[in-house]
Amino acid sequence: MFKEESPNWLTRLDQEDIEFIKRFMLCSGSLKDLAQEFGITYPTMRIRLDKVISKIRIYDSLENDDFVDVVKTLVNENRIDFETSRLLISEYKKSKRR
């Protein structure tokens, strides 16, 4: 679907997130217009946008390490907390150096 030179963060987004970004751009970046299009409130739309932004930040900083990628994704999905993820990644990296 994407060219090889597509950024890592873009290729990792699911189709729903890509569609959201597309619709956001077609609304000229207006959350108000996008919220009306989706039939939801502005604050709800802002939360949705913040989640996509969070995913992009995480995916953009991934280290091409499957374990680290999974841990960061779990944080983004609120399945584990940030401090736990830091501990897991730190211990994992220590074990790899041995």
N, CA, C and O atoms as CSV, one atom per row, in Angstrom:
chain,resi,resn,atom,element,x,y,z
A,1,MET,N,N,0.809,-1.185,0.000
A,1,MET,CA,C,0.000,0.000,0.000
A,1,MET,C,C,0.862,1.262,0.000
A,1,MET,O,O,0.572,2.208,-0.731
A,2,PHE,N,N,1.920,1.281,0.817
A,2,PHE,CA,C,2.783,2.451,0.907
A,2,PHE,C,C,4.108,2.159,0.220
A,2,PHE,O,O,4.544,1.012,0.124
A,3,LYS,N,N,4.730,3.217,-0.249
A,3,LYS,CA,C,6.045,3.079,-0.849
A,3,LYS,C,C,7.054,2.731,0.225
A,3,LYS,O,O,6.831,2.992,1.407
A,4,GLU,N,N,8.155,2.146,-0.183
A,4,GLU,CA,C,9.199,1.750,0.754
A,4,GLU,C,C,9.731,2.914,1.566
A,4,GLU,O,O,10.142,2.721,2.710
A,5,GLU,N,N,9.736,4.115,1.010
A,5,GLU,CA,C,10.290,5.251,1.727
A,5,GLU,C,C,9.301,5.891,2.695
A,5,GLU,O,O,9.614,6.914,3.304
A,6,SER,N,N,8.114,5.309,2.848
A,6,SER,CA,C,7.148,5.837,3.803
A,6,SER,C,C,7.729,5.752,5.209
A,6,SER,O,O,8.404,4.782,5.552
A,7,PRO,N,N,7.463,6.771,6.020
A,7,PRO,CA,C,8.014,6.761,7.375
A,7,PRO,C,C,7.454,5.608,8.207
A,7,PRO,O,O,6.321,5.169,8.012
A,8,ASN,N,N,8.270,5.138,9.128
A,8,ASN,CA,C,7.911,4.029,9.994
A,8,ASN,C,C,6.589,4.275,10.705
A,8,ASN,O,O,5.759,3.369,10.788
A,9,TRP,N,N,6.379,5.474,11.215
A,9,TRP,CA,C,5.161,5.763,11.970
A,9,TRP,C,C,3.923,5.622,11.098
A,9,TRP,O,O,2.878,5.176,11.571
A,10,LEU,N,N,4.034,5.995,9.838
A,10,LEU,CA,C,2.888,5.933,8.945
A,10,LEU,C,C,2.522,4.489,8.601
A,10,LEU,O,O,1.344,4.136,8.552
A,11,THR,N,N,3.517,3.675,8.368
A,11,THR,CA,C,3.249,2.287,7.993
A,11,THR,C,C,2.698,1.467,9.163
A,11,THR,O,O,2.107,0.409,8.947
A,12,ARG,N,N,2.887,1.945,10.403
A,12,ARG,CA,C,2.412,1.219,11.578
A,12,ARG,C,C,0.989,1.601,11.999
A,12,ARG,O,O,0.362,0.880,12.775
A,13,LEU,N,N,0.478,2.720,11.496
A,13,LEU,CA,C,-0.886,3.124,11.848
A,13,LEU,C,C,-1.888,2.165,11.217
A,13,LEU,O,O,-1.679,1.666,10.112
A,14,ASP,N,N,-2.978,1.917,11.937
A,14,ASP,CA,C,-4.004,1.053,11.354
A,14,ASP,C,C,-4.870,1.865,10.386
A,14,ASP,O,O,-4.794,3.092,10.345
A,15,GLN,N,N,-5.675,1.172,9.628
A,15,GLN,CA,C,-6.476,1.820,8.588
A,15,GLN,C,C,-7.424,2.856,9.171
A,15,GLN,O,O,-7.661,3.888,8.545
A,16,GLU,N,N,-7.964,2.610,10.338
A,16,GLU,CA,C,-8.873,3.556,10.989
A,16,GLU,C,C,-8.161,4.887,11.291
A,16,GLU,O,O,-8.727,5.960,11.082
A,17,ASP,N,N,-6.937,4.805,11.775
A,17,ASP,CA,C,-6.172,6.020,12.071
A,17,ASP,C,C,-5.819,6.775,10.789
A,17,ASP,O,O,-5.869,8.004,10.758
A,18,ILE,N,N,-5.468,6.052,9.748
A,18,ILE,CA,C,-5.145,6.695,8.476
A,18,ILE,C,C,-6.377,7.398,7.911
A,18,ILE,O,O,-6.284,8.512,7.396
A,19,GLU,N,N,-7.516,6.748,8.012
A,19,GLU,CA,C,-8.765,7.363,7.546
A,19,GLU,C,C,-9.089,8.606,8.366
A,19,GLU,O,O,-9.555,9.605,7.817
A,20,PHE,N,N,-8.849,8.555,9.670
A,20,PHE,CA,C,-9.073,9.713,10.529
A,20,PHE,C,C,-8.194,10.885,10.086
A,20,PHE,O,O,-8.674,12.012,9.960
A,21,ILE,N,N,-6.912,10.616,9.850
A,21,ILE,CA,C,-5.984,11.666,9.417
A,21,ILE,C,C,-6.432,12.253,8.078
A,21,ILE,O,O,-6.391,13.467,7.876
A,22,LYS,N,N,-6.856,11.382,7.177
A,22,LYS,CA,C,-7.322,11.843,5.868
A,22,LYS,C,C,-8.528,12.775,6.024
A,22,LYS,O,O,-8.574,13.848,5.421
A,23,ARG,N,N,-9.490,12.360,6.830
A,23,ARG,CA,C,-10.695,13.183,7.018
A,23,ARG,C,C,-10.349,14.494,7.731
A,23,ARG,O,O,-10.928,15.537,7.429
A,24,PHE,N,N,-9.409,14.438,8.671
A,24,PHE,CA,C,-8.954,15.630,9.376
A,24,PHE,C,C,-8.348,16.625,8.384
A,24,PHE,O,O,-8.625,17.823,8.438
A,25,MET,N,N,-7.536,16.117,7.500
A,25,MET,CA,C,-6.902,16.983,6.503
A,25,MET,C,C,-7.938,17.542,5.526
A,25,MET,O,O,-7.863,18.712,5.151
A,26,LEU,N,N,-8.893,16.726,5.115
A,26,LEU,CA,C,-9.924,17.199,4.194
A,26,LEU,C,C,-10.825,18.253,4.832
A,26,LEU,O,O,-11.471,19.032,4.131
A,27,CYS,N,N,-10.865,18.275,6.160
A,27,CYS,CA,C,-11.589,19.329,6.888
A,27,CYS,C,C,-10.661,20.498,7.195
A,27,CYS,O,O,-10.962,21.329,8.052
A,28,SER,N,N,-9.536,20.558,6.496
A,28,SER,CA,C,-8.535,21.622,6.675
A,28,SER,C,C,-8.043,21.730,8.105
A,28,SER,O,O,-7.703,22.818,8.570
A,29,GLY,N,N,-8.004,20.607,8.802
A,29,GLY,CA,C,-7.488,20.602,10.162
A,29,GLY,C,C,-8.458,21.161,11.192
A,29,GLY,O,O,-8.060,21.450,12.321
A,30,SER,N,N,-9.702,21.314,10.827
A,30,SER,CA,C,-10.697,21.861,11.752
A,30,SER,C,C,-11.335,20.734,12.563
A,30,SER,O,O,-12.111,19.932,12.041
A,31,LEU,N,N,-10.990,20.693,13.850
A,31,LEU,CA,C,-11.610,19.683,14.712
A,31,LEU,C,C,-13.107,19.919,14.847
A,31,LEU,O,O,-13.882,18.970,14.967
A,32,LYS,N,N,-13.505,21.162,14.828
A,32,LYS,CA,C,-14.932,21.497,14.932
A,32,LYS,C,C,-15.704,20.888,13.759
A,32,LYS,O,O,-16.743,20.256,13.948
A,33,ASP,N,N,-15.183,21.089,12.551
A,33,ASP,CA,C,-15.841,20.530,11.363
A,33,ASP,C,C,-15.804,19.003,11.385
A,33,ASP,O,O,-16.781,18.346,11.024
A,34,LEU,N,N,-14.688,18.452,11.803
A,34,LEU,CA,C,-14.552,17.000,11.841
A,34,LEU,C,C,-15.514,16.396,12.865
A,34,LEU,O,O,-16.128,15.359,12.613
A,35,ALA,N,N,-15.640,17.046,14.014
A,35,ALA,CA,C,-16.578,16.571,15.045
A,35,ALA,C,C,-17.997,16.566,14.498
A,35,ALA,O,O,-18.755,15.628,14.746
A,36,GLN,N,N,-18.362,17.609,13.755
A,36,GLN,CA,C,-19.696,17.659,13.153
A,36,GLN,C,C,-19.869,16.527,12.145
A,36,GLN,O,O,-20.926,15.899,12.083
A,37,GLU,N,N,-18.834,16.273,11.362
A,37,GLU,CA,C,-18.892,15.206,10.359
A,37,GLU,C,C,-19.101,13.837,11.025
A,37,GLU,O,O,-19.864,13.006,10.531
A,38,PHE,N,N,-18.413,13.617,12.154
A,38,PHE,CA,C,-18.539,12.353,12.884
A,38,PHE,C,C,-19.784,12.316,13.769
A,38,PHE,O,O,-20.192,11.250,14.229
A,39,GLY,N,N,-20.383,13.479,14.004
A,39,GLY,CA,C,-21.561,13.549,14.862
A,39,GLY,C,C,-21.223,13.386,16.339
A,39,GLY,O,O,-22.000,12.815,17.105
A,40,ILE,N,N,-20.046,13.898,16.734
A,40,ILE,CA,C,-19.624,13.814,18.139
A,40,ILE,C,C,-19.201,15.200,18.608
A,40,ILE,O,O,-19.102,16.133,17.811
A,41,THR,N,N,-18.950,15.324,19.909
A,41,THR,CA,C,-18.568,16.621,20.462
A,41,THR,C,C,-17.111,16.938,20.162
A,41,THR,O,O,-16.306,16.049,19.883
A,42,TYR,N,N,-16.793,18.227,20.227
A,42,TYR,CA,C,-15.423,18.675,20.023
A,42,TYR,C,C,-14.461,18.017,21.016
A,42,TYR,O,O,-13.412,17.526,20.600
A,43,PRO,N,N,-14.792,17.990,22.343
A,43,PRO,CA,C,-13.853,17.353,23.286
A,43,PRO,C,C,-13.587,15.879,22.969
A,43,PRO,O,O,-12.467,15.400,23.142
A,44,THR,N,N,-14.601,15.171,22.511
A,44,THR,CA,C,-14.420,13.768,22.140
A,44,THR,C,C,-13.495,13.667,20.932
A,44,THR,O,O,-12.643,12.781,20.871
A,45,MET,N,N,-13.660,14.564,19.981
A,45,MET,CA,C,-12.800,14.569,18.797
A,45,MET,C,C,-11.368,14.915,19.191
A,45,MET,O,O,-10.425,14.357,18.632
A,46,ARG,N,N,-11.193,15.825,20.144
A,46,ARG,CA,C,-9.860,16.204,20.603
A,46,ARG,C,C,-9.160,15.006,21.236
A,46,ARG,O,O,-7.963,14.806,21.027
A,47,ILE,N,N,-9.894,14.214,22.002
A,47,ILE,CA,C,-9.330,13.008,22.612
A,47,ILE,C,C,-8.878,12.036,21.524
A,47,ILE,O,O,-7.804,11.442,21.622
A,48,ARG,N,N,-9.689,11.877,20.503
A,48,ARG,CA,C,-9.345,10.975,19.385
A,48,ARG,C,C,-8.071,11.453,18.696
A,48,ARG,O,O,-7.185,10.651,18.400
A,49,LEU,N,N,-7.978,12.748,18.444
A,49,LEU,CA,C,-6.784,13.308,17.812
A,49,LEU,C,C,-5.561,13.109,18.700
A,49,LEU,O,O,-4.490,12.752,18.207
A,50,ASP,N,N,-5.708,13.333,19.997
A,50,ASP,CA,C,-4.587,13.156,20.919
A,50,ASP,C,C,-4.075,11.714,20.916
A,50,ASP,O,O,-2.873,11.480,21.034
A,51,LYS,N,N,-4.984,10.754,20.783
A,51,LYS,CA,C,-4.576,9.345,20.718
A,51,LYS,C,C,-3.768,9.058,19.447
A,51,LYS,O,O,-2.773,8.334,19.486
A,52,VAL,N,N,-4.199,9.624,18.339
A,52,VAL,CA,C,-3.468,9.432,17.084
A,52,VAL,C,C,-2.093,10.091,17.180
A,52,VAL,O,O,-1.094,9.518,16.745
A,53,ILE,N,N,-2.046,11.286,17.745
A,53,ILE,CA,C,-0.766,11.972,17.927
A,53,ILE,C,C,0.167,11.141,18.794
A,53,ILE,O,O,1.356,11.022,18.501
A,54,SER,N,N,-0.375,10.568,19.861
A,54,SER,CA,C,0.423,9.729,20.757
A,54,SER,C,C,0.989,8.522,20.013
A,54,SER,O,O,2.159,8.177,20.179
A,55,LYS,N,N,0.164,7.888,19.200
A,55,LYS,CA,C,0.627,6.746,18.414
A,55,LYS,C,C,1.762,7.159,17.469
A,55,LYS,O,O,2.775,6.469,17.356
A,56,ILE,N,N,1.575,8.276,16.807
A,56,ILE,CA,C,2.597,8.746,15.864
A,56,ILE,C,C,3.909,8.996,16.594
A,56,ILE,O,O,4.972,8.611,16.109
A,57,ARG,N,N,3.843,9.633,17.747
A,57,ARG,CA,C,5.066,9.894,18.519
A,57,ARG,C,C,5.755,8.599,18.913
A,57,ARG,O,O,6.976,8.481,18.812
A,58,ILE,N,N,4.973,7.633,19.362
A,58,ILE,CA,C,5.551,6.344,19.767
A,58,ILE,C,C,6.140,5.631,18.560
A,58,ILE,O,O,7.285,5.182,18.604
A,59,TYR,N,N,5.374,5.523,17.490
A,59,TYR,CA,C,5.845,4.805,16.310
A,59,TYR,C,C,7.049,5.491,15.676
A,59,TYR,O,O,7.911,4.829,15.099
A,60,ASP,N,N,7.108,6.811,15.782
A,60,ASP,CA,C,8.223,7.549,15.206
A,60,ASP,C,C,9.514,7.326,16.004
A,60,ASP,O,O,10.616,7.495,15.482
A,61,SER,N,N,9.361,6.947,17.264
A,61,SER,CA,C,10.546,6.766,18.115
A,61,SER,C,C,10.914,5.296,18.319
A,61,SER,O,O,11.802,4.983,19.111
A,62,LEU,N,N,10.244,4.407,17.618
A,62,LEU,CA,C,10.531,2.985,17.796
A,62,LEU,C,C,11.949,2.652,17.378
A,62,LEU,O,O,12.526,3.293,16.500
A,63,GLU,N,N,12.486,1.658,18.012
A,63,GLU,CA,C,13.899,1.332,17.850
A,63,GLU,C,C,14.158,0.115,16.971
A,63,GLU,O,O,15.249,-0.453,17.015
A,64,ASN,N,N,13.194,-0.286,16.189
A,64,ASN,CA,C,13.317,-1.489,15.366
A,64,ASN,C,C,13.642,-2.712,16.216
A,64,ASN,O,O,14.418,-3.581,15.820
A,65,ASP,N,N,13.038,-2.755,17.372
A,65,ASP,CA,C,13.193,-3.879,18.286
A,65,ASP,C,C,11.781,-4.313,18.660
A,65,ASP,O,O,11.033,-3.547,19.269
A,66,ASP,N,N,11.420,-5.533,18.299
A,66,ASP,CA,C,10.050,-5.999,18.504
A,66,ASP,C,C,9.585,-5.886,19.950
A,66,ASP,O,O,8.455,-5.465,20.200
A,67,PHE,N,N,10.439,-6.256,20.911
A,67,PHE,CA,C,10.048,-6.204,22.309
A,67,PHE,C,C,9.751,-4.767,22.738
A,67,PHE,O,O,8.717,-4.499,23.350
A,68,VAL,N,N,10.640,-3.866,22.423
A,68,VAL,CA,C,10.465,-2.457,22.787
A,68,VAL,C,C,9.221,-1.901,22.103
A,68,VAL,O,O,8.469,-1.137,22.709
A,69,ASP,N,N,9.002,-2.276,20.852
A,69,ASP,CA,C,7.815,-1.829,20.131
A,69,ASP,C,C,6.539,-2.269,20.835
A,69,ASP,O,O,5.605,-1.482,20.988
A,70,VAL,N,N,6.501,-3.519,21.260
A,70,VAL,CA,C,5.317,-4.050,21.946
A,70,VAL,C,C,5.080,-3.305,23.254
A,70,VAL,O,O,3.946,-2.934,23.559
A,71,VAL,N,N,6.132,-3.084,24.025
A,71,VAL,CA,C,5.994,-2.390,25.308
A,71,VAL,C,C,5.469,-0.972,25.093
A,71,VAL,O,O,4.564,-0.535,25.803
A,72,LYS,N,N,6.024,-0.255,24.129
A,72,LYS,CA,C,5.566,1.104,23.857
A,72,LYS,C,C,4.114,1.122,23.388
A,72,LYS,O,O,3.354,2.023,23.744
A,73,THR,N,N,3.735,0.143,22.603
A,73,THR,CA,C,2.354,0.048,22.154
A,73,THR,C,C,1.416,-0.214,23.335
A,73,THR,O,O,0.323,0.349,23.398
A,74,LEU,N,N,1.841,-1.064,24.266
A,74,LEU,CA,C,1.025,-1.340,25.456
A,74,LEU,C,C,0.808,-0.079,26.288
A,74,LEU,O,O,-0.273,0.122,26.841
A,75,VAL,N,N,1.819,0.758,26.377
A,75,VAL,CA,C,1.669,2.033,27.097
A,75,VAL,C,C,0.654,2.906,26.373
A,75,VAL,O,O,-0.231,3.491,26.997
A,76,ASN,N,N,0.785,2.990,25.077
A,76,ASN,CA,C,-0.124,3.819,24.288
A,76,ASN,C,C,-1.573,3.357,24.428
A,76,ASN,O,O,-2.494,4.173,24.402
A,77,GLU,N,N,-1.766,2.071,24.575
A,77,GLU,CA,C,-3.119,1.515,24.718
A,77,GLU,C,C,-3.577,1.493,26.177
A,77,GLU,O,O,-4.625,0.928,26.493
A,78,ASN,N,N,-2.786,2.111,27.069
A,78,ASN,CA,C,-3.088,2.155,28.507
A,78,ASN,C,C,-3.223,0.771,29.138
A,78,ASN,O,O,-3.990,0.583,30.083
A,79,ARG,N,N,-2.485,-0.178,28.616
A,79,ARG,CA,C,-2.512,-1.532,29.178
A,79,ARG,C,C,-1.439,-1.713,30.239
A,79,ARG,O,O,-1.554,-2.580,31.105
A,80,ILE,N,N,-0.374,-0.877,30.169
A,80,ILE,CA,C,0.614,-0.810,31.243
A,80,ILE,C,C,0.986,0.659,31.427
A,80,ILE,O,O,0.815,1.471,30.517
A,81,ASP,N,N,1.498,0.994,32.618
A,81,ASP,CA,C,1.845,2.391,32.866
A,81,ASP,C,C,3.258,2.689,32.369
A,81,ASP,O,O,4.042,1.784,32.086
A,82,PHE,N,N,3.555,3.976,32.272
A,82,PHE,CA,C,4.819,4.426,31.719
A,82,PHE,C,C,6.014,3.946,32.537
A,82,PHE,O,O,7.009,3.494,31.970
A,83,GLU,N,N,5.926,4.038,33.860
A,83,GLU,CA,C,7.045,3.623,34.716
A,83,GLU,C,C,7.341,2.129,34.565
A,83,GLU,O,O,8.504,1.726,34.544
A,84,THR,N,N,6.308,1.322,34.462
A,84,THR,CA,C,6.504,-0.118,34.255
A,84,THR,C,C,7.198,-0.360,32.917
A,84,THR,O,O,8.085,-1.208,32.814
A,85,SER,N,N,6.789,0.386,31.899
A,85,SER,CA,C,7.407,0.211,30.583
A,85,SER,C,C,8.886,0.576,30.623
A,85,SER,O,O,9.712,-0.112,30.023
A,86,ARG,N,N,9.223,1.651,31.323
A,86,ARG,CA,C,10.633,2.049,31.428
A,86,ARG,C,C,11.447,0.961,32.108
A,86,ARG,O,O,12.560,0.651,31.684
A,87,LEU,N,N,10.892,0.383,33.161
A,87,LEU,CA,C,11.589,-0.688,33.868
A,87,LEU,C,C,11.781,-1.901,32.959
A,87,LEU,O,O,12.875,-2.461,32.892
A,88,LEU,N,N,10.728,-2.305,32.266
A,88,LEU,CA,C,10.810,-3.466,31.372
A,88,LEU,C,C,11.847,-3.247,30.273
A,88,LEU,O,O,12.660,-4.130,29.997
A,89,ILE,N,N,11.819,-2.093,29.659
A,89,ILE,CA,C,12.757,-1.806,28.568
A,89,ILE,C,C,14.187,-1.729,29.093
A,89,ILE,O,O,15.113,-2.227,28.454
A,90,SER,N,N,14.365,-1.115,30.238
A,90,SER,CA,C,15.700,-1.005,30.830
A,90,SER,C,C,16.280,-2.387,31.135
A,90,SER,O,O,17.430,-2.669,30.798
A,91,GLU,N,N,15.489,-3.236,31.768
A,91,GLU,CA,C,15.956,-4.584,32.114
A,91,GLU,C,C,16.205,-5.409,30.851
A,91,GLU,O,O,17.163,-6.178,30.781
A,92,TYR,N,N,15.352,-5.246,29.879
A,92,TYR,CA,C,15.524,-5.952,28.606
A,92,TYR,C,C,16.845,-5.559,27.948
A,92,TYR,O,O,17.591,-6.420,27.482
A,93,LYS,N,N,17.127,-4.270,27.911
A,93,LYS,CA,C,18.374,-3.798,27.300
A,93,LYS,C,C,19.603,-4.277,28.075
A,93,LYS,O,O,20.630,-4.600,27.476
A,94,LYS,N,N,19.499,-4.321,29.384
A,94,LYS,CA,C,20.599,-4.857,30.192
A,94,LYS,C,C,20.862,-6.317,29.843
A,94,LYS,O,O,22.012,-6.732,29.703
A,95,SER,N,N,19.794,-7.088,29.703
A,95,SER,CA,C,19.943,-8.515,29.396
A,95,SER,C,C,20.540,-8.735,28.013
A,95,SER,O,O,21.237,-9.726,27.792
A,96,LYS,N,N,20.279,-7.834,27.086
A,96,LYS,CA,C,20.835,-7.955,25.732
A,96,LYS,C,C,22.334,-7.673,25.712
A,96,LYS,O,O,23.047,-8.197,24.856
A,97,ARG,N,N,22.824,-6.846,26.650
A,97,ARG,CA,C,24.242,-6.500,26.695
A,97,ARG,C,C,25.087,-7.608,27.281
A,97,ARG,O,O,26.307,-7.609,27.112
A,98,ARG,N,N,24.476,-8.531,27.952
A,98,ARG,CA,C,25.232,-9.622,28.609
A,98,ARG,C,C,25.707,-10.634,27.613
A,98,ARG,O,O,26.354,-11.612,27.988
